[in-house]
Amino acid sequence: MDEKTLGKRLQLARKRAGLTQQELCQKAGLSYSTLAKIERGAIRSPSVFTVSAIAGATGTPLEDLLGSQVQNANSPAPQNTKKRSKSGVTFIYFDVNGTLVRFFHRAFTEIARACGKPTDIVETLFWRHHDDVATGRISLEEFDSALAKELEMTNLSWRKYYMENVEQMPEIRPLIEWTAEHYEIGLLSNNLPGFIDEMRQIGIIPDVNYAAIVDSSKLGVLKPDPKIYETAQQLASVEPAEILFIDDSRSNLVAADKAGWHVTWFDEIQPVESIERIKATLEF
């Protein structure tokens, strides 16, 4: 493998992990100039220890970065277990709210009870500020403060209300585990800062190996903006026609379809039927 190919692999691993160059340097114990040169392909044959540190910091198997270079010469090459569906899909992106989890809207009712305001007022004020916090233009603390002020509450933690009311979609764990075994999968979500990471930690989102996590709060752009799909495709590192996107929002699916992706609508009211449709789409 030449240095430019390796550099591109390392850069992709960093981006898939949602890390800036500075963040990766801190996690891997590298200097910024060294990492920048490696990603540009300007360092010939970086040490396996350096690549191993990057692999660990990004959660990427070393074999995925170095390929056959880490295989014993007498050992058979590892078998690629990833599949291609009959429709040509090799990579699957899952939405989070309304697909992997549901009922976060119950938090609006709980907040309404706490502040004595109608639920529709709470929801209206939430969405008034949602895009700013879901794209990182304001912090979660600033979001909480603005919402509390408008609802005339002393303090408010949207994260607390959300986490206490959201629940895992029925039957979604077996689907995620099966797709992760046979395909590369990722998350593509409009979400608030830190929510995806916390839900993975506490098990609401199945914590499997996601090849890419496209989080609006880190990227600074929301679905259905075409830019978020462009970034997601780059991180998937496949052709548009190889991607399947699963979401509960028609407008998000339309944008993905325009990008050349396969799409499947998820009905959170009838999740079992939705899962059966997904399985049918992924026959190989």
C-alpha positions as CSV (number, residue, x, y, z in Angstrom):
1,M,0.0,0.0,0.0
2,D,1.4,3.4,-0.9
3,E,1.6,6.3,1.5
4,K,-1.2,8.3,-0.2
5,T,-3.7,5.3,0.0
6,L,-2.8,4.8,3.6
7,G,-3.2,8.5,4.3
8,K,-6.7,8.5,2.8
9,R,-7.6,5.4,4.9
10,L,-6.5,7.1,8.1
11,Q,-8.3,10.3,7.2
12,L,-11.5,8.4,6.5
13,A,-11.2,6.6,9.9
14,R,-10.8,9.9,11.7
15,K,-13.8,11.5,10.0
16,R,-15.9,8.4,10.6
17,A,-15.0,8.7,14.3
18,G,-16.2,12.3,14.2
19,L,-12.8,13.6,15.2
20,T,-10.9,16.7,14.1
21,Q,-7.2,16.4,13.5
22,Q,-6.5,18.2,16.8
23,E,-8.8,15.8,18.7
24,L,-7.2,12.7,17.2
25,C,-3.8,14.0,18.0
26,Q,-4.8,14.3,21.7
27,K,-6.3,10.9,21.8
28,A,-3.5,9.1,19.9
29,G,-0.6,11.1,21.4
30,L,0.6,12.5,18.1
31,S,1.8,15.9,17.0
32,Y,-0.5,17.9,14.7
33,S,2.2,18.2,12.0
34,T,2.9,14.4,12.0
35,L,-0.8,13.6,11.6
36,A,-1.3,16.2,8.9
37,K,1.7,14.9,6.9
38,I,0.5,11.3,7.3
39,E,-3.0,12.1,6.0
40,R,-1.5,14.0,3.0
41,G,0.6,11.0,2.2
42,A,3.8,13.0,2.8
43,I,5.3,10.5,5.2
44,R,6.5,7.3,3.7
45,S,5.8,4.2,5.7
46,P,4.7,5.6,9.0
47,S,5.5,3.2,11.8
48,V,3.0,0.5,12.7
49,F,2.9,1.9,16.2
50,T,1.7,5.2,14.9
51,V,-1.0,3.6,12.8
52,S,-2.0,1.4,15.7
53,A,-2.4,4.5,17.9
54,I,-4.7,6.0,15.3
55,A,-6.6,2.8,15.0
56,G,-7.2,2.7,18.7
57,A,-8.2,6.3,19.0
58,T,-10.7,6.0,16.1
59,G,-12.1,2.6,17.1
60,T,-10.9,1.1,13.8
61,P,-9.5,-2.4,13.5
62,L,-5.8,-2.2,12.6
63,E,-6.4,-4.7,9.8
64,D,-8.8,-2.3,8.1
65,L,-6.1,0.4,7.9
66,L,-3.2,-1.8,7.0
67,G,-4.9,-4.7,5.3
68,S,-2.6,-7.6,4.4
69,Q,0.4,-5.8,5.9
70,V,-0.5,-7.0,9.3
71,Q,-1.2,-10.6,8.2
72,N,1.3,-13.3,8.8
73,A,2.8,-14.3,5.4
74,N,1.8,-17.9,6.0
75,S,-1.7,-17.0,7.1
76,P,-4.6,-17.0,4.7
77,A,-6.1,-13.6,3.9
78,P,-9.2,-12.8,6.0
79,Q,-12.5,-13.4,4.4
80,N,-14.7,-10.4,3.7
81,T,-18.0,-11.3,5.4
82,K,-19.8,-8.1,4.3
83,K,-22.7,-8.7,1.8
84,R,-24.2,-6.9,-1.1
85,S,-28.0,-7.1,-1.3
86,K,-29.9,-8.1,-4.5
87,S,-30.6,-4.4,-5.0
88,G,-26.9,-3.5,-4.7
89,V,-26.9,-2.2,-1.1
90,T,-23.6,-2.5,0.8
91,F,-24.0,0.3,3.4
92,I,-27.0,1.1,5.6
93,Y,-27.7,4.4,7.4
94,F,-30.2,4.4,10.2
95,D,-32.0,7.5,11.5
96,V,-32.2,7.7,15.3
97,N,-35.4,9.4,16.5
98,G,-38.4,7.6,15.2
99,T,-36.3,4.7,13.9
100,L,-34.0,3.3,16.6
101,V,-35.8,5.0,19.5
102,R,-39.3,6.5,20.0
103,F,-41.6,8.4,22.3
104,F,-39.2,11.3,23.1
105,H,-42.3,13.5,22.5
106,R,-43.6,12.3,25.9
107,A,-40.9,14.7,27.4
108,F,-43.1,17.6,26.2
109,T,-46.0,16.4,28.4
110,E,-43.7,16.0,31.4
111,I,-42.3,19.5,31.0
112,A,-45.9,20.9,30.5
113,R,-46.9,19.3,33.8
114,A,-43.8,20.8,35.5
115,C,-44.4,24.4,34.3
116,G,-48.2,24.5,34.0
117,K,-48.2,25.4,30.3
118,P,-50.0,23.6,27.5
119,T,-48.1,20.8,25.8
120,D,-48.4,22.5,22.4
121,I,-46.7,25.6,23.8
122,V,-43.8,23.5,25.1
123,E,-43.4,21.8,21.8
124,T,-43.6,25.1,19.8
125,L,-40.9,26.7,22.0
126,F,-38.7,23.5,21.7
127,W,-38.7,23.6,17.9
128,R,-38.1,27.3,17.9
129,H,-34.6,26.7,19.3
130,H,-34.1,23.1,18.1
131,D,-32.2,23.8,14.9
132,D,-29.7,26.1,16.6
133,V,-28.7,23.5,19.2
134,A,-28.9,20.5,16.8
135,T,-26.4,22.2,14.5
136,G,-24.1,23.3,17.3
137,R,-24.8,27.1,16.9
138,I,-25.7,27.2,20.6
139,S,-24.8,24.8,23.4
140,L,-27.2,22.5,25.2
141,E,-26.8,24.7,28.3
142,E,-27.9,27.8,26.3
143,F,-30.8,25.8,24.8
144,D,-31.9,24.8,28.3
145,S,-31.6,28.3,29.5
146,A,-33.6,29.8,26.7
147,L,-36.4,27.2,27.0
148,A,-36.6,27.6,30.8
149,K,-36.9,31.4,30.5
150,E,-39.7,31.2,28.0
151,L,-41.5,28.6,30.0
152,E,-41.0,30.6,33.2
153,M,-39.1,27.7,34.9
154,T,-36.3,28.1,37.3
155,N,-34.2,25.5,35.5
156,L,-34.7,22.8,32.9
157,S,-32.6,19.9,31.6
158,W,-33.9,18.7,28.2
159,R,-31.4,15.9,28.3
160,K,-32.9,14.6,31.5
161,Y,-36.5,14.8,30.3
162,Y,-35.5,13.2,27.0
163,M,-33.5,10.3,28.4
164,E,-36.3,9.5,31.0
165,N,-38.9,9.3,28.3
166,V,-37.3,7.9,25.2
167,E,-37.3,4.1,24.7
168,Q,-35.7,1.7,22.3
169,M,-37.8,0.8,19.3
170,P,-39.3,-2.7,19.7
171,E,-37.4,-5.5,17.8
172,I,-34.8,-3.0,16.6
173,R,-31.8,-4.6,18.4
174,P,-31.9,-7.9,16.5
175,L,-32.2,-6.0,13.3
176,I,-29.2,-3.7,14.1
177,E,-27.1,-6.7,15.2
178,W,-28.0,-8.6,12.0
179,T,-27.3,-5.7,9.7
180,A,-24.0,-4.9,11.4
181,E,-22.9,-8.6,11.0
182,H,-23.6,-8.6,7.2
183,Y,-23.3,-5.0,6.1
184,E,-21.4,-1.8,7.0
185,I,-23.8,0.4,8.9
186,G,-24.0,4.0,10.2
187,L,-26.1,6.5,11.9
188,L,-27.4,9.7,10.2
189,S,-29.3,11.8,12.6
190,N,-30.5,15.3,13.5
191,N,-29.7,15.2,17.2
192,L,-28.5,17.3,20.1
193,P,-24.9,17.4,21.3
194,G,-23.9,14.3,23.1
195,F,-27.2,12.5,22.9
196,I,-26.1,9.7,20.5
197,D,-23.0,9.0,22.5
198,E,-25.0,8.8,25.8
199,M,-27.7,6.6,24.3
200,R,-25.1,4.2,23.0
201,Q,-23.5,4.1,26.5
202,I,-26.7,3.3,28.3
203,G,-27.9,0.8,25.6
204,I,-30.9,2.6,24.2
205,I,-29.1,2.6,20.9
206,P,-27.5,-0.8,20.2
207,D,-23.8,-0.3,20.7
208,V,-22.4,-2.1,17.6
209,N,-19.6,-1.1,15.3
210,Y,-21.0,1.8,13.3
211,A,-18.7,2.5,10.4
212,A,-19.9,6.2,10.3
213,I,-21.9,8.4,12.6
214,V,-23.2,11.5,11.0
215,D,-24.4,13.7,13.8
216,S,-25.9,17.1,12.9
217,S,-24.7,18.7,16.1
218,K,-21.1,17.9,15.1
219,L,-21.5,18.5,11.4
220,G,-23.4,21.8,11.7
221,V,-26.0,20.9,9.1
222,L,-29.5,19.2,9.3
223,K,-31.4,16.7,7.2
224,P,-32.7,17.3,4.6
225,D,-29.9,19.6,3.5
226,P,-28.1,18.0,0.6
227,K,-24.7,18.7,2.3
228,I,-25.4,16.2,5.1
229,Y,-26.0,13.5,2.5
230,E,-22.8,14.4,0.6
231,T,-20.8,14.1,3.8
232,A,-22.5,10.8,4.7
233,Q,-21.7,9.3,1.3
234,Q,-18.0,10.4,1.7
235,L,-17.9,8.6,5.1
236,A,-19.6,5.5,3.7
237,S,-16.9,5.4,1.0
238,V,-19.2,3.7,-1.5
239,E,-21.3,4.8,-4.5
240,P,-24.7,6.4,-3.9
241,A,-26.6,3.4,-5.3
242,E,-25.0,1.2,-2.7
243,I,-26.5,3.1,0.3
244,L,-29.8,2.4,1.9
245,F,-31.3,5.1,4.2
246,I,-33.9,4.2,6.8
247,D,-35.8,7.2,8.3
248,D,-39.3,8.0,9.6
249,S,-39.4,11.4,7.8
250,R,-40.6,11.6,4.2
251,S,-38.7,14.8,3.5
252,N,-35.5,13.3,4.7
253,L,-36.0,10.2,2.5
254,V,-36.9,12.4,-0.6
255,A,-33.5,14.2,-0.2
256,A,-31.7,10.9,0.1
257,D,-33.5,9.6,-3.0
258,K,-32.4,12.7,-4.9
259,A,-28.8,11.9,-3.9
260,G,-29.2,8.5,-5.6
261,W,-29.6,6.4,-2.4
262,H,-32.1,3.6,-1.8
263,V,-34.6,4.6,0.9
264,T,-37.1,2.9,3.2
265,W,-39.7,4.6,5.4
266,F,-39.9,3.5,9.0
267,D,-43.2,3.6,10.7
268,E,-42.7,3.9,14.5
269,I,-46.3,3.0,15.1
270,Q,-45.8,-0.3,13.3
271,P,-42.2,-1.1,13.8
272,V,-42.4,-4.9,13.2
273,E,-43.9,-4.3,9.7
274,S,-41.2,-1.8,9.0
275,I,-38.5,-4.2,10.1
276,E,-39.9,-6.9,7.8
277,R,-39.7,-4.4,4.8
278,I,-36.1,-3.7,5.7
279,K,-35.2,-7.3,5.8
280,A,-36.9,-7.9,2.4
281,T,-34.9,-5.0,0.9
282,L,-31.6,-6.5,2.3
283,E,-32.0,-10.0,0.9
284,F,-28.8,-11.3,-0.6
